[in-house]
Amino acid sequence: MFFKRKKQFSVQKGMIIPFVIVFGSILTLILVSLLGYVSYRYQQSVRQTYKANALQMAEAGLNYYYWYVLHTLEGKSSAQLEAYWATAPLGVPSYENQVKDQSGKVIGVYRLEVTPPAKGSTIIMAKIIGWDIKNAKLTRTIEARLRKPSWSEYSVIANDVMRFGEGTETWGPIYSNNGIHYDGVAHNLVSSYVTNTYWDPDYNAYKPGVWTSLPNEAQVFLAGKAYPVSYKDFNQVSVDFGVMKTYSAPTKGGLYFPAVNKKDCGYHVQLRTDGKIRVATVNTCDTSSYKIVKESSFTTYTMPTNGLIFFQANTWVEGSISDKHLTIAAADPDNGAVTNIYLFNDVTYTNTDGRDVLGLIAQNNVSVGLYSDDDLRIDAALVAQIGRVGRDYYTYSDSNSYYIRNTITVNGAIATNSRYGFAWICGGTHCSGYRNRNIIYDNNLLYTPPPFFPTGTHYSIDQWEEVN
């Protein structure tokens, strides 16, 4: 009996040893897995810290470059900017700098890679790569666009009292430094600098900064109205025609046409979709209707590589472009003569996706003549430096067939110093010009204005994104 009990005890002891081994193995496996998980989480945490720090280094680089641009480039003339970019500007092709904490300890590095603006543009592209000093392999990259705002960012921007009558429909923001009477349909914000009221010459009365004579404002200002808003210094739109003339030289990639003889009126330009233009000298013109009476034969030219054509005389423009960014300027900075751009026939794009951009800049007026198309389309950003964009007042006696027209569509932008208008109202009735006026803002002008187009004075960062 004693022997049997001893044998039973031996069997139980032999079973404990494998159990301890199995249990220990499981416990070890759990501990190893737990330690591995803790290590993985720790490494992930460290990696996330390095990634966050790397982004902060890149942002520090962008902040520094923006500060540098504001203190180095603002206030410079076009010639000074050209000289700057022609030397060894910061970030071209690259610039690397350390980032330090408040104690002066280096905590990271960023590398700046800058793409200079194209000829006639203010857009600077900056690529900044940042990393923590403890892990140079883990980087973050951001790209930013710096630019001066263009005067092509409004459907209409004006420096005078404005009236948009019934039959006008606008897409894009409207702004004036003076009051605005709007009786059409506005699909975007209509705003004015006027604090409270202004003197409306059409009504010989004080009116609100932005107002309508129609009974339902909600059907007029579809996106609302605002006044007062910040002042737009129209001196900024005063184009430096002397600089533009310089850049129109063939040696700089432009196209230049000198002042004509006093007996001649100016130039007639026909745009073509094959990358060419045809130019004739206008020998005789009617000074009231702006009609071309007699002109020379046309000569064909290749469009300039820098996108700038400068006429030192009045200029008639018509035709179409394809895959071109082009600016046509009409001014005489040497003699102080007042020069204009005249429009009679369509000026159009072949492509409306941004591949075609046209700017028409006149020292004085951009005028639609008496004998203009009944349905006229102008695809362009229009600037009248000291004058106005519009159509003169014509009566039945001027031409019973042409004094009233049907529809004008401007697909682009308008900057006018004096009061704009393509129609005239007499005693509440349309009596001259276009019955229907469609002013459509071309969104492509927001970030891709025409070459050498007037801009504001201050640089801003209008876009930035992380690219990895």
C-alpha positions as a Markdown table, in Angstrom:
| # | Residue | x | y | z |
|---|---|---|---|---|
| 1 | Met | 0.0 | 0.0 | 0.0 |
| 2 | Phe | 2.8 | 2.3 | 0.9 |
| 3 | Phe | 4.6 | 1.4 | -2.4 |
| 4 | Lys | 1.5 | 2.3 | -4.4 |
| 5 | Arg | 1.2 | 5.7 | -2.8 |
| 6 | Lys | 4.9 | 6.4 | -3.5 |
| 7 | Lys | 4.4 | 5.5 | -7.1 |
| 8 | Gln | 1.4 | 7.8 | -7.4 |
| 9 | Phe | 3.5 | 10.6 | -6.0 |
| 10 | Ser | 6.3 | 10.1 | -8.5 |
| 11 | Val | 3.9 | 10.3 | -11.4 |
| 12 | Gln | 2.5 | 13.6 | -10.3 |
| 13 | Lys | 5.9 | 15.1 | -9.8 |
| 14 | Gly | 6.9 | 14.1 | -13.3 |
| 15 | Met | 3.9 | 15.9 | -14.7 |
| 16 | Ile | 4.8 | 19.3 | -13.1 |
| 17 | Ile | 8.1 | 19.7 | -15.0 |
| 18 | Pro | 6.5 | 19.8 | -18.5 |
| 19 | Phe | 3.8 | 22.1 | -17.3 |
| 20 | Val | 6.3 | 24.6 | -15.9 |
| 21 | Ile | 8.2 | 24.4 | -19.2 |
| 22 | Val | 5.1 | 25.1 | -21.3 |
| 23 | Phe | 3.9 | 27.8 | -19.0 |
| 24 | Gly | 7.3 | 29.5 | -19.0 |
| 25 | Ser | 7.5 | 29.3 | -22.8 |
| 26 | Ile | 4.1 | 30.9 | -23.1 |
| 27 | Leu | 5.0 | 33.6 | -20.6 |
| 28 | Thr | 8.3 | 34.3 | -22.5 |
| 29 | Leu | 6.4 | 34.5 | -25.8 |
| 30 | Ile | 4.0 | 37.0 | -24.3 |
| 31 | Leu | 6.7 | 39.1 | -22.8 |
| 32 | Val | 8.7 | 39.1 | -26.0 |
| 33 | Ser | 5.6 | 40.1 | -28.0 |
| 34 | Leu | 4.8 | 42.7 | -25.5 |
| 35 | Leu | 8.3 | 44.1 | -25.6 |
| 36 | Gly | 8.2 | 44.0 | -29.4 |
| 37 | Tyr | 4.9 | 45.9 | -29.5 |
| 38 | Val | 6.2 | 48.4 | -27.0 |
| 39 | Ser | 9.3 | 48.9 | -29.0 |
| 40 | Tyr | 7.3 | 49.2 | -32.2 |
| 41 | Arg | 5.0 | 51.8 | -30.7 |
| 42 | Tyr | 8.0 | 53.7 | -29.3 |
| 43 | Gln | 9.7 | 53.6 | -32.7 |
| 44 | Gln | 6.4 | 54.8 | -34.3 |
| 45 | Ser | 6.2 | 57.6 | -31.8 |
| 46 | Val | 9.8 | 58.7 | -32.4 |
| 47 | Arg | 9.1 | 58.5 | -36.2 |
| 48 | Gln | 6.0 | 60.7 | -35.8 |
| 49 | Thr | 8.0 | 63.1 | -33.8 |
| 50 | Tyr | 10.7 | 63.3 | -36.5 |
| 51 | Lys | 8.0 | 63.7 | -39.1 |
| 52 | Ala | 6.3 | 66.5 | -37.2 |
| 53 | Asn | 9.6 | 68.2 | -36.6 |
| 54 | Ala | 10.5 | 67.9 | -40.3 |
| 55 | Leu | 7.3 | 69.7 | -41.3 |
| 56 | Gln | 8.1 | 72.4 | -38.8 |
| 57 | Met | 11.5 | 72.8 | -40.4 |
| 58 | Ala | 10.0 | 73.1 | -43.9 |
| 59 | Glu | 7.5 | 75.7 | -42.6 |
| 60 | Ala | 10.3 | 77.6 | -40.9 |
| 61 | Gly | 12.0 | 77.7 | -44.3 |
| 62 | Leu | 8.9 | 79.0 | -46.0 |
| 63 | Asn | 8.4 | 81.7 | -43.4 |
| 64 | Tyr | 12.0 | 82.8 | -43.7 |
| 65 | Tyr | 11.7 | 83.0 | -47.5 |
| 66 | Tyr | 8.5 | 84.9 | -47.4 |
| 67 | Trp | 10.1 | 87.4 | -45.0 |
| 68 | Tyr | 13.1 | 87.6 | -47.4 |
| 69 | Val | 10.9 | 88.3 | -50.4 |
| 70 | Leu | 9.0 | 91.1 | -48.5 |
| 71 | His | 12.2 | 92.8 | -47.5 |
| 72 | Thr | 14.1 | 92.3 | -50.7 |
| 73 | Leu | 11.8 | 92.5 | -53.6 |
| 74 | Glu | 8.9 | 94.7 | -52.7 |
| 75 | Gly | 9.2 | 98.2 | -54.0 |
| 76 | Lys | 11.6 | 97.3 | -56.8 |
| 77 | Ser | 11.0 | 98.4 | -60.3 |
| 78 | Ser | 10.7 | 95.9 | -63.2 |
| 79 | Ala | 14.2 | 96.6 | -64.2 |
| 80 | Gln | 15.5 | 96.1 | -60.7 |
| 81 | Leu | 13.6 | 92.8 | -60.4 |
| 82 | Glu | 15.0 | 91.6 | -63.7 |
| 83 | Ala | 18.5 | 92.5 | -62.5 |
| 84 | Tyr | 17.9 | 90.6 | -59.2 |
| 85 | Trp | 16.7 | 87.4 | -60.9 |
| 86 | Ala | 19.6 | 87.6 | -63.4 |
| 87 | Thr | 22.2 | 87.4 | -60.7 |
| 88 | Ala | 22.4 | 84.7 | -58.0 |
| 89 | Pro | 19.1 | 85.0 | -56.1 |
| 90 | Leu | 18.5 | 83.2 | -52.9 |
| 91 | Gly | 17.2 | 79.6 | -53.5 |
| 92 | Val | 18.3 | 79.4 | -57.1 |
| 93 | Pro | 19.1 | 76.6 | -57.6 |
| 94 | Ser | 19.0 | 75.9 | -53.8 |
| 95 | Tyr | 19.7 | 77.3 | -50.4 |
| 96 | Glu | 20.2 | 75.2 | -47.2 |
| 97 | Asn | 20.0 | 76.6 | -43.7 |
| 98 | Gln | 19.9 | 75.4 | -40.1 |
| 99 | Val | 17.1 | 75.9 | -37.7 |
| 100 | Lys | 18.0 | 76.6 | -34.1 |
| 101 | Asp | 16.0 | 76.7 | -30.9 |
| 102 | Gln | 15.9 | 79.6 | -28.4 |
| 103 | Ser | 19.1 | 78.4 | -26.8 |
| 104 | Gly | 20.9 | 78.4 | -30.1 |
| 105 | Lys | 21.0 | 74.6 | -30.4 |
| 106 | Val | 20.5 | 73.3 | -34.0 |
| 107 | Ile | 17.3 | 71.2 | -34.1 |
| 108 | Gly | 16.7 | 70.9 | -37.9 |
| 109 | Val | 17.6 | 71.9 | -41.4 |
| 110 | Tyr | 15.6 | 73.1 | -44.5 |
| 111 | Arg | 16.6 | 73.3 | -48.1 |
| 112 | Leu | 15.0 | 75.9 | -50.3 |
| 113 | Glu | 14.6 | 75.4 | -54.1 |
| 114 | Val | 13.1 | 78.4 | -55.9 |
| 115 | Thr | 11.7 | 78.6 | -59.5 |
| 116 | Pro | 12.0 | 82.3 | -60.6 |
| 117 | Pro | 9.0 | 84.0 | -62.3 |
| 118 | Ala | 8.6 | 83.8 | -66.0 |
| 119 | Lys | 9.1 | 86.9 | -68.1 |
| 120 | Gly | 6.3 | 89.4 | -67.4 |
| 121 | Ser | 5.1 | 87.5 | -64.3 |
| 122 | Thr | 5.5 | 87.9 | -60.6 |
| 123 | Ile | 4.7 | 84.3 | -59.6 |
| 124 | Ile | 7.5 | 82.7 | -57.6 |
| 125 | Met | 7.4 | 78.9 | -56.9 |
| 126 | Ala | 9.2 | 77.8 | -53.8 |
| 127 | Lys | 9.9 | 74.2 | -52.8 |
| 128 | Ile | 11.1 | 73.6 | -49.2 |
| 129 | Ile | 12.4 | 70.3 | -47.8 |
| 130 | Gly | 12.8 | 70.0 | -44.0 |
| 131 | Trp | 14.2 | 67.4 | -41.6 |
| 132 | Asp | 15.0 | 66.9 | -38.0 |
| 133 | Ile | 18.8 | 67.1 | -37.3 |
| 134 | Lys | 18.5 | 63.6 | -35.6 |
| 135 | Asn | 17.0 | 62.0 | -38.7 |
| 136 | Ala | 18.1 | 63.5 | -42.0 |
| 137 | Lys | 16.5 | 60.6 | -44.0 |
| 138 | Leu | 12.9 | 61.4 | -42.8 |
| 139 | Thr | 12.0 | 64.6 | -44.7 |
| 140 | Arg | 8.8 | 66.6 | -45.4 |
| 141 | Thr | 8.3 | 68.8 | -48.5 |
| 142 | Ile | 6.0 | 71.7 | -49.1 |
| 143 | Glu | 5.5 | 73.8 | -52.2 |
| 144 | Ala | 4.2 | 77.4 | -52.1 |
| 145 | Arg | 3.3 | 80.0 | -54.6 |
| 146 | Leu | 4.2 | 83.7 | -53.9 |
| 147 | Arg | 2.9 | 86.5 | -56.1 |
| 148 | Lys | 1.7 | 90.0 | -56.4 |
| 149 | Pro | -2.1 | 90.2 | -56.9 |
| 150 | Ser | -3.0 | 91.1 | -60.4 |
| 151 | Trp | -5.5 | 93.7 | -61.5 |
| 152 | Ser | -7.1 | 91.0 | -63.5 |
| 153 | Glu | -8.6 | 89.4 | -60.4 |
| 154 | Tyr | -11.9 | 91.4 | -60.7 |
| 155 | Ser | -14.6 | 91.1 | -63.3 |
| 156 | Val | -14.7 | 94.9 | -63.1 |
| 157 | Ile | -12.5 | 97.2 | -61.0 |
| 158 | Ala | -13.0 | 100.9 | -61.3 |
| 159 | Asn | -12.0 | 104.3 | -59.9 |
| 160 | Asp | -15.2 | 106.1 | -60.6 |
| 161 | Val | -18.9 | 106.2 | -60.1 |
| 162 | Met | -20.3 | 103.1 | -61.8 |
| 163 | Arg | -23.7 | 102.2 | -63.2 |
| 164 | Phe | -24.7 | 98.7 | -64.3 |
| 165 | Gly | -28.1 | 99.0 | -66.0 |
| 166 | Glu | -30.8 | 96.5 | -66.6 |
| 167 | Gly | -29.7 | 94.0 | -69.2 |
| 168 | Thr | -26.3 | 93.7 | -67.6 |
| 169 | Glu | -25.2 | 90.3 | -66.1 |
| 170 | Thr | -21.9 | 89.9 | -64.4 |
| 171 | Trp | -19.9 | 86.9 | -63.2 |
| 172 | Gly | -17.0 | 87.6 | -60.9 |
| 173 | Pro | -16.4 | 90.3 | -58.2 |
| 174 | Ile | -17.2 | 93.9 | -58.9 |
| 175 | Tyr | -15.4 | 96.8 | -57.1 |
| 176 | Ser | -15.2 | 100.6 | -57.3 |
| 177 | Asn | -13.5 | 103.2 | -55.2 |
| 178 | Asn | -16.7 | 105.2 | -55.7 |
| 179 | Gly | -20.4 | 104.3 | -55.6 |
| 180 | Ile | -22.2 | 101.6 | -57.7 |
| 181 | His | -25.7 | 101.7 | -59.0 |
| 182 | Tyr | -26.5 | 98.1 | -60.1 |
| 183 | Asp | -29.8 | 97.2 | -61.8 |
| 184 | Gly | -28.6 | 94.0 | -63.6 |
| 185 | Val | -27.9 | 90.6 | -62.2 |
| 186 | Ala | -24.6 | 90.1 | -60.2 |
| 187 | His | -23.5 | 86.5 | -59.6 |
| 188 | Asn | -20.6 | 87.6 | -57.4 |
| 189 | Leu | -20.0 | 90.2 | -54.7 |
| 190 | Val | -20.5 | 93.9 | -55.6 |
| 191 | Ser | -18.4 | 96.1 | -53.3 |
| 192 | Ser | -17.4 | 99.7 | -52.9 |
| 193 | Tyr | -15.0 | 101.8 | -50.8 |
| 194 | Val | -17.8 | 104.3 | -50.1 |
| 195 | Thr | -18.3 | 104.5 | -46.3 |
| 196 | Asn | -22.0 | 105.5 | -46.3 |
| 197 | Thr | -23.3 | 107.4 | -49.3 |
| 198 | Tyr | -22.1 | 109.0 | -52.6 |
| 199 | Trp | -23.4 | 111.6 | -55.0 |
| 200 | Asp | -25.0 | 109.8 | -57.9 |
| 201 | Pro | -24.8 | 112.2 | -60.9 |
| 202 | Asp | -27.6 | 110.3 | -62.8 |
| 203 | Tyr | -30.0 | 111.0 | -60.0 |
| 204 | Asn | -28.6 | 114.2 | -58.6 |
| 205 | Ala | -28.9 | 112.7 | -55.1 |
| 206 | Tyr | -27.0 | 110.9 | -52.4 |
| 207 | Lys | -27.3 | 107.2 | -52.6 |
| 208 | Pro | -25.9 | 104.2 | -50.6 |
| 209 | Gly | -22.4 | 103.0 | -51.6 |
| 210 | Val | -23.9 | 100.0 | -53.5 |
| 211 | Trp | -27.6 | 100.1 | -54.4 |
| 212 | Thr | -30.3 | 99.2 | -56.9 |
| 213 | Ser | -33.4 | 101.0 | -58.0 |
| 214 | Leu | -35.1 | 97.6 | -58.5 |
| 215 | Pro | -37.6 | 96.5 | -55.8 |
| 216 | Asn | -36.0 | 93.1 | -55.0 |
| 217 | Glu | -32.4 | 93.3 | -54.0 |
| 218 | Ala | -32.1 | 89.6 | -53.6 |
| 219 | Gln | -32.7 | 89.2 | -57.4 |
| 220 | Val | -30.0 | 91.7 | -58.2 |
| 221 | Phe | -27.1 | 90.9 | -55.8 |
| 222 | Leu | -27.2 | 87.1 | -55.9 |
| 223 | Ala | -23.9 | 86.9 | -53.8 |
| 224 | Gly | -24.5 | 90.1 | -51.8 |
| 225 | Lys | -23.1 | 93.5 | -51.6 |
| 226 | Ala | -20.5 | 95.2 | -49.3 |
| 227 | Tyr | -19.4 | 98.7 | -48.4 |
| 228 | Pro | -17.2 | 100.0 | -47.2 |
| 229 | Val | -14.4 | 97.7 | -48.0 |
| 230 | Ser | -10.7 | 98.5 | -48.2 |
| 231 | Tyr | -9.5 | 101.0 | -50.7 |
| 232 | Lys | -7.8 | 99.9 | -53.9 |
| 233 | Asp | -5.0 | 102.3 | -54.8 |
| 234 | Phe | -5.6 | 102.9 | -58.5 |
| 235 | Asn | -2.1 | 104.3 | -58.9 |
| 236 | Gln | -1.0 | 100.7 | -58.8 |
| 237 | Val | -2.8 | 100.1 | -62.1 |
| 238 | Ser | -0.7 | 102.9 | -63.7 |
| 239 | Val | 1.3 | 100.7 | -66.0 |
| 240 | Asp | 4.9 | 101.6 | -66.5 |
| 241 | Phe | 4.7 | 101.9 | -70.3 |
| 242 | Gly | 8.3 | 102.9 | -70.5 |
| 243 | Val | 9.3 | 99.5 | -69.0 |
| 244 | Met | 6.9 | 97.7 | -71.3 |
| 245 | Lys | 8.4 | 99.5 | -74.3 |
| 246 | Thr | 11.8 | 98.3 | -73.2 |
| 247 | Tyr | 10.7 | 94.7 | -72.9 |
| 248 | Ser | 9.0 | 94.9 | -76.3 |
| 249 | Ala | 12.4 | 95.1 | -78.0 |
| 250 | Pro | 13.2 | 92.1 | -80.2 |
| 251 | Thr | 16.4 | 91.5 | -78.2 |
| 252 | Lys | 14.2 | 90.8 | -75.2 |
| 253 | Gly | 11.8 | 88.6 | -77.1 |
| 254 | Gly | 9.1 | 91.2 | -77.7 |
| 255 | Leu | 7.6 | 93.0 | -80.7 |
| 256 | Tyr | 7.7 | 96.8 | -81.1 |
| 257 | Phe | 6.0 | 99.2 | -83.5 |
| 258 | Pro | 7.1 | 102.8 | -83.3 |
| 259 | Ala | 5.0 | 106.0 | -83.4 |
| 260 | Val | 3.4 | 106.6 | -86.8 |
| 261 | Asn | 3.6 | 109.8 | -88.8 |
| 262 | Lys | 1.2 | 112.6 | -87.7 |
| 263 | Lys | -0.8 | 112.1 | -90.8 |
| 264 | Asp | -1.5 | 108.5 | -89.9 |
| 265 | Cys | -3.9 | 107.2 | -87.3 |
| 266 | Gly | -2.1 | 104.1 | -85.9 |
| 267 | Tyr | -2.0 | 100.4 | -86.5 |
| 268 | His | -4.5 | 97.7 | -87.4 |
| 269 | Val | -3.7 | 94.3 | -85.8 |
| 270 | Gln | -5.2 | 90.9 | -86.8 |
| 271 | Leu | -4.5 | 88.1 | -84.4 |
| 272 | Arg | -4.2 | 84.6 | -85.9 |
| 273 | Thr | -4.4 | 81.1 | -84.5 |
| 274 | Asp | -1.2 | 80.0 | -86.2 |
| 275 | Gly | 1.1 | 82.0 | -83.9 |
| 276 | Lys | 1.2 | 84.9 | -86.3 |
| 277 | Ile | -0.2 | 88.5 | -86.4 |
| 278 | Arg | -0.9 | 90.7 | -89.4 |
| 279 | Val | -0.3 | 94.4 | -89.0 |
| 280 | Ala | -1.2 | 97.3 | -91.2 |
| 281 | Thr | -0.7 | 101.1 | -90.8 |
| 282 | Val | -4.0 | 103.0 | -90.6 |
| 283 | Asn | -3.6 | 106.0 | -92.9 |
| 284 | Thr | -7.1 | 107.5 | -92.5 |
| 285 | Cys | -9.8 | 107.1 | -89.8 |
| 286 | Asp | -12.9 | 108.7 | -88.7 |
| 287 | Thr | -12.3 | 110.4 | -85.3 |
| 288 | Ser | -15.9 | 110.0 | -84.0 |
| 289 | Ser | -16.8 | 106.5 | -85.1 |
| 290 | Tyr | -13.2 | 105.3 | -85.1 |
| 291 | Lys | -13.8 | 103.5 | -88.4 |
| 292 | Ile | -10.8 | 102.7 | -90.5 |
| 293 | Val | -11.1 | 104.5 | -93.8 |
| 294 | Lys | -7.8 | 103.7 | -95.5 |
| 295 | Glu | -4.9 | 101.5 | -94.5 |
| 296 | Ser | -1.7 | 100.0 | -95.9 |
| 297 | Ser | -1.3 | 96.4 | -96.9 |
| 298 | Phe | -0.7 | 93.9 | -94.1 |
| 299 | Thr | 2.6 | 92.5 | -93.0 |
| 300 | Thr | 2.8 | 89.2 | -91.2 |
| 301 | Tyr | 4.9 | 88.8 | -88.0 |
| 302 | Thr | 5.6 | 85.9 | -85.6 |
| 303 | Met | 4.1 | 86.4 | -82.2 |
| 304 | Pro | 6.8 | 87.4 | -79.6 |
| 305 | Thr | 8.4 | 84.8 | -77.3 |
| 306 | Asn | 7.9 | 87.0 | -74.2 |
| 307 | Gly | 4.3 | 87.6 | -75.0 |
| 308 | Leu | 4.5 | 91.4 | -75.3 |
| 309 | Ile | 3.5 | 93.6 | -78.3 |
| 310 | Phe | 3.9 | 97.3 | -77.9 |
| 311 | Phe | 2.3 | 99.9 | -80.3 |
| 312 | Gln | 3.4 | 103.5 | -79.8 |
| 313 | Ala | 0.1 | 104.6 | -81.4 |
| 314 | Asn | -3.6 | 104.0 | -81.5 |
| 315 | Thr | -4.3 | 100.4 | -82.2 |
| 316 | Trp | -7.3 | 98.5 | -83.7 |
| 317 | Val | -7.4 | 94.8 | -82.6 |
| 318 | Glu | -9.4 | 91.8 | -83.9 |
| 319 | Gly | -8.9 | 88.1 | -84.5 |
| 320 | Ser | -8.2 | 85.0 | -82.4 |
| 321 | Ile | -5.3 | 83.4 | -80.7 |
| 322 | Ser | -4.5 | 79.7 | -79.9 |
| 323 | Asp | -2.1 | 78.4 | -77.2 |
| 324 | Lys | -0.8 | 81.9 | -76.5 |
| 325 | His | -0.3 | 84.2 | -73.5 |
| 326 | Leu | -0.2 | 87.7 | -75.0 |
| 327 | Thr | -0.4 | 91.3 | -74.0 |
| 328 | Ile | -1.0 | 94.2 | -76.5 |
| 329 | Ala | -0.2 | 97.7 | -75.2 |
| 330 | Ala | -1.0 | 101.0 | -76.9 |
| 331 | Ala | 0.9 | 103.9 | -75.5 |
| 332 | Asp | 3.3 | 106.7 | -76.3 |
| 333 | Pro | 5.4 | 107.3 | -73.2 |
| 334 | Asp | 8.0 | 109.4 | -75.1 |
| 335 | Asn | 5.7 | 112.1 | -76.5 |
| 336 | Gly | 2.9 | 112.0 | -73.9 |
| 337 | Ala | 0.4 | 111.4 | -76.6 |
| 338 | Val | -3.0 | 109.9 | -75.6 |
| 339 | Thr | -3.3 | 106.5 | -77.3 |
| 340 | Asn | -6.3 | 104.1 | -77.4 |
| 341 | Ile | -7.4 | 100.6 | -78.4 |
| 342 | Tyr | -10.4 | 100.2 | -80.7 |
| 343 | Leu | -12.6 | 97.1 | -81.0 |
| 344 | Phe | -15.1 | 96.5 | -83.8 |
| 345 | Asn | -14.9 | 92.7 | -84.4 |
| 346 | Asp | -14.6 | 89.7 | -82.2 |
| 347 | Val | -11.3 | 89.1 | -80.3 |
| 348 | Thr | -11.5 | 85.5 | -79.1 |
| 349 | Tyr | -9.7 | 82.5 | -77.7 |
| 350 | Thr | -9.5 | 79.1 | -79.3 |
| 351 | Asn | -9.1 | 77.4 | -75.9 |
| 352 | Thr | -10.9 | 78.6 | -72.7 |
| 353 | Asp | -9.0 | 76.3 | -70.3 |
| 354 | Gly | -6.1 | 78.8 | -69.6 |
| 355 | Arg | -4.0 | 78.0 | -72.6 |
| 356 | Asp | -5.1 | 81.3 | -74.2 |
| 357 | Val | -4.7 | 84.5 | -72.2 |
| 358 | Leu | -4.9 | 88.0 | -73.7 |
| 359 | Gly | -4.4 | 91.5 | -72.2 |
| 360 | Leu | -5.3 | 94.7 | -73.9 |
| 361 | Ile | -3.8 | 97.8 | -72.2 |
| 362 | Ala | -4.5 | 101.3 | -73.4 |
| 363 | Gln | -2.9 | 104.5 | -72.1 |
| 364 | Asn | -6.3 | 106.2 | -72.5 |
| 365 | Asn | -9.4 | 104.4 | -73.6 |
| 366 | Val | -10.4 | 100.9 | -74.7 |
| 367 | Ser | -13.3 | 101.8 | -77.0 |
| 368 | Val | -15.9 | 99.8 | -79.0 |
| 369 | Gly | -16.5 | 101.7 | -82.2 |
| 370 | Leu | -19.8 | 102.7 | -83.8 |
| 371 | Tyr | -19.7 | 100.1 | -86.5 |
| 372 | Ser | -19.1 | 97.2 | -84.2 |
| 373 | Asp | -20.5 | 93.7 | -84.5 |
| 374 | Asp | -24.2 | 93.3 | -83.4 |
| 375 | Asp | -23.1 | 90.4 | -81.2 |
| 376 | Leu | -19.6 | 91.2 | -80.1 |
| 377 | Arg | -17.3 | 88.9 | -78.0 |
| 378 | Ile | -14.1 | 90.1 | -76.4 |
| 379 | Asp | -12.0 | 87.4 | -74.7 |
| 380 | Ala | -9.4 | 89.5 | -72.9 |
| 381 | Ala | -8.4 | 91.4 | -69.8 |
| 382 | Leu | -9.0 | 95.1 | -70.6 |
| 383 | Val | -7.2 | 98.0 | -68.9 |
| 384 | Ala | -7.8 | 101.8 | -69.5 |
| 385 | Gln | -5.0 | 103.5 | -67.6 |
| 386 | Ile | -6.3 | 107.1 | -67.5 |
| 387 | Gly | -9.5 | 106.7 | -69.5 |
| 388 | Arg | -12.4 | 104.3 | -69.6 |
| 389 | Val | -13.5 | 100.9 | -71.1 |
| 390 | Gly | -16.7 | 101.3 | -73.0 |
| 391 | Arg | -18.6 | 102.7 | -76.1 |
| 392 | Asp | -19.2 | 106.3 | -76.9 |
| 393 | Tyr | -22.8 | 107.7 | -77.1 |
| 394 | Tyr | -24.0 | 107.4 | -80.7 |
| 395 | Thr | -27.4 | 108.5 | -82.0 |
| 396 | Tyr | -29.7 | 107.6 | -84.9 |
| 397 | Ser | -28.2 | 110.5 | -86.9 |
| 398 | Asp | -24.7 | 108.8 | -86.5 |
| 399 | Ser | -26.0 | 105.6 | -88.0 |
| 400 | Asn | -29.6 | 104.4 | -87.9 |
| 401 | Ser | -28.3 | 100.8 | -88.3 |
| 402 | Tyr | -25.5 | 100.8 | -85.8 |
| 403 | Tyr | -26.2 | 103.2 | -83.0 |
| 404 | Ile | -28.0 | 100.5 | -81.1 |
| 405 | Arg | -26.5 | 97.0 | -80.9 |
| 406 | Asn | -27.7 | 93.7 | -79.5 |
| 407 | Thr | -25.2 | 91.9 | -77.2 |
| 408 | Ile | -21.6 | 92.4 | -76.0 |
| 409 | Thr | -19.8 | 89.6 | -74.0 |
| 410 | Val | -16.6 | 90.3 | -72.3 |
| 411 | Asn | -15.0 | 87.1 | -71.1 |
| 412 | Gly | -12.1 | 88.3 | -69.0 |
| 413 | Ala | -11.7 | 91.3 | -66.8 |
| 414 | Ile | -12.1 | 95.1 | -66.9 |
| 415 | Ala | -10.0 | 97.7 | -65.1 |
| 416 | Thr | -11.2 | 101.2 | -65.9 |
| 417 | Asn | -10.1 | 104.5 | -64.4 |
| 418 | Ser | -13.1 | 106.4 | -65.5 |
| 419 | Arg | -16.7 | 105.4 | -65.7 |
| 420 | Tyr | -17.2 | 102.3 | -67.8 |
| 421 | Gly | -20.2 | 101.5 | -70.0 |
| 422 | Phe | -21.3 | 99.8 | -73.2 |
| 423 | Ala | -24.9 | 101.2 | -73.1 |
| 424 | Trp | -26.6 | 104.5 | -72.6 |
| 425 | Ile | -30.0 | 105.2 | -70.9 |
| 426 | Cys | -32.0 | 108.3 | -71.8 |
| 427 | Gly | -35.0 | 109.1 | -69.5 |
| 428 | Gly | -35.1 | 105.5 | -68.3 |
| 429 | Thr | -35.0 | 104.0 | -71.8 |
| 430 | His | -32.1 | 102.3 | -73.6 |
| 431 | Cys | -31.0 | 104.8 | -76.3 |
| 432 | Ser | -27.5 | 103.8 | -77.5 |
| 433 | Gly | -25.1 | 100.9 | -77.3 |
| 434 | Tyr | -25.6 | 97.3 | -76.5 |
| 435 | Arg | -28.9 | 96.2 | -75.1 |
| 436 | Asn | -27.4 | 93.1 | -73.4 |
| 437 | Arg | -24.1 | 93.2 | -71.6 |
| 438 | Asn | -22.5 | 90.0 | -70.3 |
| 439 | Ile | -19.4 | 90.5 | -68.2 |
| 440 | Ile | -17.9 | 87.1 | -67.5 |
| 441 | Tyr | -14.9 | 86.7 | -65.3 |
| 442 | Asp | -12.2 | 84.4 | -66.7 |
| 443 | Asn | -11.0 | 82.4 | -63.6 |
| 444 | Asn | -7.8 | 81.6 | -65.4 |
| 445 | Leu | -6.7 | 85.2 | -65.0 |
| 446 | Leu | -6.6 | 84.8 | -61.2 |
| 447 | Tyr | -3.3 | 82.9 | -61.2 |
| 448 | Thr | -2.2 | 83.4 | -64.8 |
| 449 | Pro | -2.6 | 87.1 | -65.8 |
| 450 | Pro | -1.4 | 88.2 | -69.2 |
| 451 | Pro | 2.4 | 88.9 | -69.5 |
| 452 | Phe | 3.5 | 92.2 | -68.0 |
| 453 | Phe | 0.0 | 92.9 | -66.7 |
| 454 | Pro | -0.2 | 95.5 | -63.9 |
| 455 | Thr | -0.1 | 94.1 | -60.4 |
| 456 | Gly | -0.4 | 95.3 | -56.8 |
| 457 | Thr | 2.7 | 96.1 | -54.8 |
| 458 | His | 2.6 | 93.4 | -52.0 |
| 459 | Tyr | 3.6 | 89.8 | -52.3 |
| 460 | Ser | 1.5 | 87.2 | -50.7 |
| 461 | Ile | 1.5 | 83.4 | -50.3 |
| 462 | Asp | -1.7 | 82.4 | -52.1 |
| 463 | Gln | -1.2 | 78.6 | -52.2 |
| 464 | Trp | 0.9 | 76.0 | -50.3 |
| 465 | Glu | 0.6 | 72.3 | -50.0 |
| 466 | Glu | 2.6 | 69.3 | -48.8 |
| 467 | Val | 3.8 | 67.2 | -51.6 |
| 468 | Asn | 5.0 | 64.1 | -49.7 |
